[in-house]
Amino acid sequence: VQLQAYGGGLVQAGDSLRLSCAASGRTFSSYRMGWFRQAPGKEREFVAAVAGSTSYTVYADSVKGRFTISRDNAKNTVYLQMNSLKPEDTAIYYCAASRQITTRATMYDFWGQGTQVTVSS
């Protein structure tokens, strides 16, 4: 599976942004998809994950209620809708694919190249 994330940009605090991650391959629906982020000088952290063909989702506490992960298996795409953005959301955001729904980065087999999100105060 090859992944390409896009949709990042520079926004102001309180704004919204939607990230997309396009996947290649015919087995997209069999993968659980996740979003991670990495801020400068910090470790990569889990943001959200979604099951393969159900609506089951998992979120980090820091984004719960503000971010929504979803997927469109017909388009081989996973999305991250980010609302009420804060300066601390500034990071490079990565999408990833795993055979199981998990918050652990080491359990993800495929990674996209990342897209920069910058939130100004």
Residue frames relative to the residue before (quaternion, step in Angstrom):
aa qw qx qy qz dx dy dz
V 1.0000 0.0000 0.0000 0.0000 0.00 0.00 0.00
Q 0.1325 -0.7656 0.6253 0.0733 3.54 -0.91 0.94
L 0.1497 -0.8102 0.5661 0.0259 3.52 -0.91 1.03
Q 0.0327 -0.7856 0.6178 0.0106 3.55 -1.06 0.76
A 0.1695 -0.8001 0.5722 0.0605 3.53 -0.57 1.21
Y 0.0863 0.7865 -0.6077 0.0679 3.55 -1.07 0.72
G 0.5645 0.6208 -0.4362 0.3251 3.55 -1.30 0.20
G 0.4855 0.6686 -0.4432 0.3477 3.58 1.22 -0.04
G 0.1131 0.8006 -0.5844 0.0693 3.52 -1.30 0.13
L 0.5547 -0.5701 0.4838 0.3650 3.52 -1.36 -0.22
V 0.0662 0.7947 -0.5968 0.0887 3.56 -0.69 1.13
Q 0.4921 -0.6341 0.5011 0.3234 3.54 -1.30 0.16
A 0.6501 -0.4992 0.3960 0.4139 3.55 -1.24 0.43
G 0.7623 0.3288 -0.2745 0.4853 3.54 -0.93 0.98
D 0.5797 0.5917 -0.3676 0.4227 3.56 1.25 -0.32
S 0.3755 -0.6939 0.5659 0.2392 3.52 -1.39 0.10
L 0.0277 -0.7701 0.6373 0.0006 3.51 -1.27 0.51
R 0.1624 -0.7795 0.5944 0.1128 3.56 -1.07 0.67
L 0.2070 -0.7615 0.6061 0.0994 3.52 -0.80 1.06
S 0.1449 -0.7647 0.6224 0.0828 3.52 -1.20 0.65
C 0.0934 -0.7658 0.6336 0.0580 3.53 -1.21 0.55
A 0.1646 -0.7978 0.5774 0.0554 3.54 -0.50 1.25
A 0.1624 -0.7996 0.5755 0.0554 3.55 -0.92 0.97
S 0.3239 -0.7109 0.5868 0.2128 3.51 -1.15 0.67
G 0.6410 0.5507 -0.3746 0.3815 3.57 -1.23 0.23
R 0.4717 -0.7081 0.4677 0.2396 3.52 -1.21 0.58
T 0.6623 0.5112 -0.3034 0.4560 3.58 1.26 0.01
F 0.2140 0.8276 -0.5003 0.1379 3.56 1.22 0.41
S 0.6865 0.5122 -0.3029 0.4177 3.60 0.83 -0.92
S 0.6301 0.5416 -0.3410 0.4396 3.59 1.19 -0.35
Y 0.6531 0.5037 -0.3058 0.4756 3.59 1.28 -0.23
R 0.3543 -0.6487 0.6259 0.2487 3.47 -1.23 0.66
M 0.2182 -0.8025 0.5485 0.0873 3.56 -0.89 0.94
G 0.0651 -0.8078 0.5857 0.0140 3.51 -1.04 0.80
W 0.2609 -0.7046 0.6321 0.1893 3.50 -1.38 0.32
F 0.0539 -0.7602 0.6474 0.0098 3.52 -1.06 0.87
R 0.1257 -0.7816 0.6011 0.1098 3.55 -1.26 0.22
Q 0.1134 -0.7779 0.6154 0.0571 3.52 -1.24 0.54
A 0.2091 -0.7702 0.5965 0.0856 3.51 -0.69 1.18
P 0.6542 -0.5201 0.3579 0.4164 3.62 -1.15 0.47
G 0.8404 0.1705 -0.1462 0.4933 3.53 -0.88 0.99
K 0.6807 0.4498 -0.2854 0.5028 3.58 1.27 0.08
E 0.5617 -0.5907 0.4571 0.3558 3.52 -1.28 0.34
R 0.5944 -0.5490 0.4432 0.3859 3.51 -1.26 0.42
E 0.0831 -0.8184 0.5684 0.0159 3.57 -0.87 0.93
F 0.5565 -0.6131 0.4655 0.3125 3.49 -1.22 0.67
V 0.1890 -0.7776 0.5915 0.0989 3.55 -1.08 0.80
A 0.7706 -0.2342 0.2128 0.5532 3.58 0.67 -1.09
A 0.0763 -0.7809 0.6179 0.0510 3.55 -1.25 0.44
V 0.1384 -0.7766 0.6113 0.0640 3.54 -1.21 0.59
A 0.5177 -0.6459 0.4729 0.3019 3.54 -1.09 0.80
G 0.6978 -0.5243 0.3163 0.3717 3.52 -1.32 0.31
S 0.8389 0.0111 0.0454 0.5422 3.54 0.70 -1.05
T 0.6356 0.4604 -0.3580 0.5059 3.55 1.19 0.41
S 0.5813 -0.5949 0.4271 0.3547 3.57 -1.24 0.04
Y 0.3815 0.7448 -0.4780 0.2669 3.58 1.24 0.18
T 0.0113 0.8064 -0.5885 0.0570 3.56 -0.83 1.04
V 0.1615 -0.7513 0.6330 0.0939 3.52 -1.31 0.47
Y 0.0803 -0.8100 0.5807 0.0163 3.57 -1.00 0.86
A 0.4884 -0.5892 0.5461 0.3408 3.49 -1.27 0.45
D 0.6005 -0.5903 0.3968 0.3653 3.56 -1.07 0.71
S 0.6434 0.5665 -0.3232 0.4009 3.58 1.04 -0.76
V 0.7670 0.3299 -0.1885 0.5170 3.61 1.18 -0.42
K 0.4324 0.7221 -0.4519 0.2958 3.57 1.27 -0.21
G 0.7891 0.2670 -0.2286 0.5037 3.55 -0.85 1.01
R 0.7276 0.3748 -0.2321 0.5255 3.59 1.24 -0.28
F 0.7634 0.2942 -0.1510 0.5548 3.56 1.03 -0.81
T 0.0876 -0.7760 0.6224 0.0520 3.54 -1.20 0.64
I 0.1865 -0.7654 0.6084 0.0964 3.55 -0.82 1.03
S 0.0743 0.7765 -0.6218 0.0698 3.55 -1.06 0.80
R 0.1761 -0.7810 0.5896 0.1067 3.54 -1.26 0.25
D 0.1739 -0.7311 0.6490 0.1185 3.51 -1.30 0.51
N 0.2611 -0.8119 0.5018 0.1444 3.57 -0.12 1.26
A 0.5944 0.5636 -0.3702 0.4382 3.59 1.13 -0.50
K 0.7410 0.3612 -0.1997 0.5297 3.58 1.17 -0.60
N 0.3713 -0.7445 0.4764 0.2844 3.60 1.29 0.00
T 0.5530 0.6092 -0.3722 0.4296 3.54 1.01 0.82
V 0.1381 -0.7471 0.6437 0.0912 3.52 -1.15 0.74
Y 0.2179 -0.7965 0.5589 0.0753 3.55 -1.04 0.85
L 0.1057 -0.7395 0.6547 0.1153 3.51 -1.32 0.36
Q 0.1467 -0.7819 0.6038 0.0499 3.53 -0.41 1.26
M 0.0753 -0.8149 0.5747 -0.0103 3.56 -0.59 1.15
N 0.0395 -0.8019 0.5956 -0.0256 3.54 -0.61 1.19
S 0.8231 0.2091 -0.1613 0.5028 3.55 -1.28 0.34
L 0.0799 0.8476 -0.5189 0.0765 3.53 0.89 0.94
K 0.2068 -0.7663 0.6027 0.0828 3.52 -1.16 0.79
P 0.6428 -0.5191 0.3752 0.4203 3.61 -1.16 0.42
E 0.6583 0.5206 -0.3190 0.4403 3.60 1.04 -0.68
D 0.5617 0.5694 -0.3982 0.4491 3.61 1.25 0.03
T 0.4492 0.6972 -0.4472 0.3349 3.57 1.28 -0.12
A 0.3313 0.7116 -0.5466 0.2917 3.55 -0.71 1.14
I 0.4698 -0.5587 0.5610 0.3904 3.49 -1.38 -0.10
Y 0.2134 -0.7899 0.5685 0.0857 3.54 -0.80 1.07
Y 0.1265 -0.7965 0.5910 0.0154 3.52 -0.90 1.05
C 0.2259 -0.7201 0.6299 0.1835 3.54 -1.14 0.64
A 0.0585 -0.8036 0.5921 -0.0161 3.54 -1.15 0.65
A 0.2752 -0.7613 0.5711 0.1359 3.54 -1.24 0.56
S 0.0238 -0.7969 0.6027 -0.0351 3.52 -0.99 0.93
R 0.5100 -0.6308 0.4847 0.3272 3.57 -1.26 0.39
Q 0.7689 0.2095 -0.1566 0.5834 3.57 1.25 -0.15
I 0.4901 -0.6381 0.4917 0.3330 3.56 -1.12 0.53
T 0.1743 0.7909 -0.5466 0.2129 3.53 -0.56 1.20
T 0.4130 -0.6918 0.5329 0.2585 3.54 -1.26 0.44
R 0.5790 0.6146 -0.3535 0.4027 3.57 1.29 -0.19
A 0.4427 -0.7234 0.4685 0.2475 3.56 -0.64 1.14
T 0.6389 0.5575 -0.3315 0.4136 3.58 1.04 -0.72
M 0.6498 0.5232 -0.3133 0.4537 3.58 1.24 -0.34
Y 0.5918 0.5569 -0.3681 0.4518 3.59 1.28 0.00
D 0.3541 -0.7897 0.4766 0.1542 3.54 -0.77 1.12
F 0.7971 0.1832 -0.0631 0.5720 3.57 1.05 -0.76
W 0.1175 -0.8025 0.5849 0.0096 3.52 -1.07 0.90
G 0.3982 -0.6736 0.5682 0.2545 3.50 -1.21 0.64
Q 0.6541 -0.5636 0.3547 0.3586 3.57 -1.28 0.19
G 0.5404 -0.6403 0.4005 0.3709 3.60 1.19 -0.22
T 0.0773 -0.7698 0.6322 0.0416 3.51 -1.22 0.64
Q 0.4256 -0.7417 0.4672 0.2248 3.58 -0.83 1.02
V 0.0657 -0.7525 0.6548 0.0256 3.51 -1.03 0.93
T 0.0134 -0.7931 0.6080 -0.0342 3.54 -0.75 1.08
V 0.0962 -0.7945 0.5994 0.0128 3.55 -0.75 1.11
S 0.1986 -0.7935 0.5679 0.0915 3.56 -0.59 1.15
S 0.4519 -0.7013 0.4901 0.2524 3.55 -1.12 0.69
